[in-house]
Amino acid sequence: MTRFVYATSTTLDGFLADPDNSLDWLFAVEGGEESIAGMAPFIAGVGVMVEGSTTYRWVLDHERLLERPEKWQEFYGERPTYVFSSHPDLPLVPGADIRVVSGPVGEHLPAIRETAAGKDVWVVGGGDLAGQFFDAGALDELHLSVASVTLGSGAPLLPRRIESDTLRLTSVGQTGQFVSLRYAIRRPG
Ligand SMILES: NC(=O)c1ccc[n+]([C@@H]2O[C@H](COP(=O)([O-])OP(=O)(O)OC[C@H]3O[C@@H](n4cnc5c(N)ncnc54)[C@H](OP(=O)(O)O)[C@@H]3O)[C@@H](O)[C@H]2O)c1
């Protein structure tokens, strides 16, 4: 059964990126490569990725994917990616299955589920988009890799109020200077 999983790295104080959308602070943390390698079993079960336009543009720019589009497949394989954006003219990585969509997440859930075909949906971020999936009742799990760093400000991890009766801590681990935390999201009833 398809699960919608918000899997991301975060700072101790709950930021995904600094105010300039930089991740340089993340790459400086010991154990980053091992932490990413540890995601392999999760990624193997992913059928679809969803992300907001800032996250997509960061990957596009950081990896210079318009100049070397083959890198997209190296990272993500053939998985379709839904990019949420109000800009339908967003530059697309040639050869990649990228679907630009906009509007309420709930309207896109049937198509996303169908595309996932029983595999998981990786909600890559940002935090508000993950929150929109939560609001739509469609977020099943959080997989957080918490880096030993604070930023004080930046792009928020999950700007929603989600109380302890809804979150169930299911596993804890350590890789270098990262703590991995997994939560199941419980729904009333
Ligand atoms: N630490 C990590 O592992 C990690 C993981 C993920 C992301 N990040 C970083 O964190 C930052 C996140 O950026 P962000 O907070 O701006 O979030 P984002 O979700 O990447 O982008 C937000 C943008 O997506 C579009 N959008 C979102 N929901 C939409 C909807 N329902 N319909 C239409 N468009 C929608 C809007 O832009 P437009 O309509 O203007 O296109 C919105 O401003 C980025 O710098 C990213 O690189 C880090």
The ligand as a MOL file (V3000), in Angstrom:
LIG
                    3D

  0  0  0     0  0            999 V3000
M  V30 BEGIN CTAB
M  V30 COUNTS 48 52 0 0 0
M  V30 BEGIN ATOM
M  V30 1 N 17.5300 19.6460 4.1960 0
M  V30 2 C 16.9970 18.9510 3.2180 0
M  V30 3 O 17.2320 17.7400 3.0830 0
M  V30 4 C 16.0190 19.6440 2.3050 0
M  V30 5 C 14.9200 18.9300 1.8020 0
M  V30 6 C 14.0090 19.6130 1.0190 0
M  V30 7 C 14.1940 20.9510 0.7290 0
M  V30 8 N 15.2850 21.6060 1.2060 0 CHG=1
M  V30 9 C 15.4870 23.0320 0.9440 0
M  V30 10 O 14.5370 23.7390 1.7420 0
M  V30 11 C 14.0380 24.8640 1.0380 0
M  V30 12 C 12.5340 24.7310 0.9270 0
M  V30 13 O 12.0120 25.8200 0.2490 0
M  V30 14 P 10.5020 26.3330 0.4870 0
M  V30 15 O 10.2490 26.4350 1.9460 0
M  V30 16 O 10.3450 27.5360 -0.3790 0 CHG=-1
M  V30 17 O 9.5700 25.1530 -0.0270 0
M  V30 18 P 9.2880 24.4210 -1.4320 0
M  V30 19 O 8.1210 23.5320 -1.1340 0
M  V30 20 O 10.4880 23.8030 -1.9920 0
M  V30 21 O 8.8130 25.5770 -2.4210 0
M  V30 22 C 7.7080 26.3920 -2.1000 0
M  V30 23 C 7.0830 26.9030 -3.3970 0
M  V30 24 O 6.4380 25.8420 -4.1010 0
M  V30 25 C 5.2840 26.3410 -4.7500 0
M  V30 26 N 4.1190 25.6580 -4.1730 0
M  V30 27 C 3.9980 25.0570 -2.9610 0
M  V30 28 N 2.7830 24.5350 -2.7990 0
M  V30 29 C 2.1000 24.7930 -3.9320 0
M  V30 30 C 0.7880 24.4910 -4.3820 0
M  V30 31 N -0.0840 23.7920 -3.6320 0
M  V30 32 N 0.4200 24.9220 -5.6210 0
M  V30 33 C 1.2830 25.6150 -6.4110 0
M  V30 34 N 2.5490 25.9250 -6.0390 0
M  V30 35 C 2.9480 25.5140 -4.8080 0
M  V30 36 C 5.2570 27.8510 -4.4980 0
M  V30 37 O 6.0810 28.4950 -5.4620 0
M  V30 38 P 5.6600 29.0080 -6.9280 0
M  V30 39 O 4.1740 28.8910 -7.0520 0
M  V30 40 O 6.1580 30.4100 -6.9750 0
M  V30 41 O 6.3870 28.1150 -7.8930 0
M  V30 42 C 6.0020 27.9410 -3.1690 0
M  V30 43 O 6.5470 29.2260 -2.9200 0
M  V30 44 C 14.7650 24.8760 -0.3060 0
M  V30 45 O 15.9060 25.7000 -0.2250 0
M  V30 46 C 15.2130 23.4270 -0.4860 0
M  V30 47 O 16.3550 23.3030 -1.3140 0
M  V30 48 C 16.1950 20.9760 1.9980 0
M  V30 END ATOM
M  V30 BEGIN BOND
M  V30 1 1 1 2
M  V30 2 2 2 3
M  V30 3 1 2 4
M  V30 4 1 4 5
M  V30 5 2 4 48
M  V30 6 2 5 6
M  V30 7 1 6 7
M  V30 8 2 7 8
M  V30 9 1 8 9
M  V30 10 1 8 48
M  V30 11 1 9 10
M  V30 12 1 9 46
M  V30 13 1 10 11
M  V30 14 1 11 12
M  V30 15 1 11 44
M  V30 16 1 12 13
M  V30 17 1 13 14
M  V30 18 2 14 15
M  V30 19 1 14 16
M  V30 20 1 14 17
M  V30 21 1 17 18
M  V30 22 2 18 19
M  V30 23 1 18 20
M  V30 24 1 18 21
M  V30 25 1 21 22
M  V30 26 1 22 23
M  V30 27 1 23 24
M  V30 28 1 23 42
M  V30 29 1 24 25
M  V30 30 1 25 26
M  V30 31 1 25 36
M  V30 32 1 26 27
M  V30 33 1 26 35
M  V30 34 2 27 28
M  V30 35 1 28 29
M  V30 36 1 29 30
M  V30 37 2 29 35
M  V30 38 1 30 31
M  V30 39 2 30 32
M  V30 40 1 32 33
M  V30 41 2 33 34
M  V30 42 1 34 35
M  V30 43 1 36 37
M  V30 44 1 36 42
M  V30 45 1 37 38
M  V30 46 2 38 39
M  V30 47 1 38 40
M  V30 48 1 38 41
M  V30 49 1 42 43
M  V30 50 1 44 45
M  V30 51 1 44 46
M  V30 52 1 46 47
M  V30 END BOND
M  V30 END CTAB
M  END
